[in-house]
């Protein structure tokens, strides 16, 4: 029983063929394609308003050099929200519960921000490793600490997203299993457990959206330091 709780995080396969690429591609089909008409339906208008507001808030603290990242960060935000929300449906697979996928996103984009900073303003980027006014004996120690904290950033990005989604899915499965087992023995307790499951599902829906937003927001903050 303990092992079966973690079966939901296994990468799906069909006849020995991994379906991870299919799970990453299909969510894009759910979004309506923009048209060239002046007037759109309500769904298209809501989608355009949401993307516009999010992009505006995300790019507000960045300079003109960071605005080149608007399309990439907005697309990543929509992609993560879609995958996280679809993963809450029964009998579905959530690719963002895989640490390898999240680390691939986090490490690649973080490295891109660092490379841009080293190319455009290397003095300022290296200056972050040593705070101003540091006593001379503490300089080597602080440089080591700041360097370690710099390299921990992509690890924290990937682990945070993976841990939050994995913990939520495990809690939902545990409580759902408990409600199913208690139903024939203690219907009242099973009903209360089902209500708790509903509240937890609503909480996990919010967590799925918030974690996608936090992932992209932290990337934009790292970008802000390097442009």
Beta strands, then each sheet from edge to edge (+ up, - down):
strand 1: 13-14
strand 2: 17-18
sheet 1: 1+ 2-
end
